[in-house]
Each structure stands twice: as C-alpha cells, then as structure tokens.
C-alpha cells in the first residue's frame, strides 16, 4: 500500500524564494472530495496524474498515484466536482537537506502560501526554516480538496 506522511505549514514572508530550486504550475481538480476516498486529477507542467487518497489519520494516509495521458487529464478536469485549484509549486531544500514543496496558490486561493514536507514517520525530526509559520496539518480548511469548494479568498 502507498503511504503518504505529510506535514503542512503556512509560510511567512518571502525568505523561501531564495533557496527555491524549481517551479511547476499545477491545475488540479477532484472527481471525489469524500474525505474517506479523495480522487484527484492533476496536470503538473506537461505531465498528468490520477491520485487516490484515503482518510487522513494524524499526518498519514494511503496514497496511490498513476501517470495518465496529458490530454485525458485535461478532459477529466472538466468532469471535476467544483472549481480547479491552480497553484505554482516550488521545490526547496532546507533544514537539514529535506525537500520542501511550497505551494503558491492562484485564482480564488490567491494569497495562500503553504509549505509541505513528506516524512518517513510522523515523529521524524526536521529543522524548521525561518520562513516556516504555523502548522496546519490537522486543519481541514487547508486540504486542497476543500480549497476547491471553499476558496481562501472567501474565508472570513
């Protein structure tokens, strides 16, 4: 079984931009936003994926990801439940050589910047870069599937 252990944080300031190495534009939508079985279609640059994720317990959940033809993914985005989430993902190595993915959201989620780190275990230690803000791992508002239905710019 594929397992994802991921912690998520808000980002403070622009200090993360200097060490950022690569960026990719993402468009993603959800065929199912049921928390027990989320099904996502993602176009990442010129590549595309179908991802199935199980319910989250702590920072862990089942995850299965499959490459799909780009043309198929673009058609599947039109079938998605709710608007497509648009973002630019930046890759940054910081804090002890671990890779961070920093998502700079666009469109209805503009202004939101979130950093994610994938770990081997929930209790794996890691250094916190200076630009890392509040942890939002357990806050459902920051789950991308929820951002599709309840965009950041509409929050009170």
N, C-alpha and C positions, 0 to 999 in steps of 0.2 A: 504494500500500500504506500502511496506517496504521502508524505507528511510535510507540512509547512509549519515552521515555528518562527513567528514574525512579531517583532515589537515595533510600535508606531509612535512617533513623536511629532509635535508641532515644531516648526523651525523659527528661530529668532534671527532677524537681520539677514544680511547678505554674505556673512562670513563663509558660508558653504560654497559660494560660487568660485572662489579662488582654487580650491583643490578639486573641483568637479572636472572629470575627465571626458565624459561623453554624454551626449543627449540624444533622445529619441522621442518623436512625437507619437502619442498614443491616442487612439479612438477606441472606446470600449463600451459595449452595451450588454444588457442582461436578458437572456432568454428565460431565466428563472431567478427571482430575487428572494426566494424562500430561504431563510437562514439555515435550514437543515440541508439544503442542496442548491447552492448557487451555481448557475451555468452562465459563463461569460464568453463573449466573443470579443477578441482584441485584435486590432491592427496596430502593429508596432513598427513604424517606418514602412519597409517593404515586406515585412513578414506578418503572418497572421496565426492566431492560436484559438483553440476552443479549450476552456478550462472549467473543470467541475470542482467545486469546493464543498466540503462538508461543514457541519456546525463547528463553531469555534468553542474550545474549552481552554480558558486561560489565554495563552498566545499560540495554541496548537490547533491545527485542523487538517483533515485529509485534503489533499490537492492532487489532481490529475490534469496534466496539460498536454495538448496534442497540436502539432502543426497542422494547419489547414491551408488550402489554396487561397491566396490573397483575394481573388475575385469572388470566391464563395463567402469569405468573411465579410466583404463589403456588402454583399447581398443579405447576409444574415443580420448585419447591423440594422437593416430596415425592418426586421422582424422583432426587434428587441422591445422589451417592456419598459417604457419610459425613455427619456432622452439619453443620448450618447454622452458619456463622460469624456471630455477632452483634457489632455494634460501633456506636459513635457517632462519626461523622466531624465534626471541627471544621475550619473553614477559618480560616486565619490569614495575614495579610500581614505579613511581617517580613523583615529582612535585605535591604535594597535594593529593597523593593517586590515581591518574588517571593511567590507564593502557596504556602503550605504546607498540606498536608492532614494532620491529626493524628487518628489512629485510636485511640480508647479502647475496647479490647475488653471484651466482656461474657461471661457464662456460663463455659464451660470455658477461655476465654482471658482471664478477668478478671485485672487487674493488669498487663497488657501495654499499653503506650502507644508507638506508633510514628509518626514524622513522615516524610512523603514529599514530595518536590519533583520536579516534572516540568520537564525542561530541554530546550533546543533542541539541545544537543550534549552528549556525555559530559564534555567538558572545559570547559563553560560555568562561569565563576566565579560564586560566590554567597557572600554573607555568612552566617556561622553564628550564629544566635541563641544567646544564653547558655544556653537550656534544651535545646539540641541535644546529645545524647550520642553514644555510639559508633555508627559507621556499620555497618550490617548488610546493605547492598545485596547482597553476594555470599553471604550466609548463608541457605541454603535453608530453615532452620527458620522463618524469618520470612515466608516466602511464604504468603499467605492460604490457598492450596490445601493446603499442608502443615499449617497450623494447624487445618484441618478434620479431618485424620486424626490429628494428633499435637498436641493442645491444650497451650497454655502451662502450664496448672496441673499437667500430668502430667510436665513436664520434671524431670530430676533436679537 
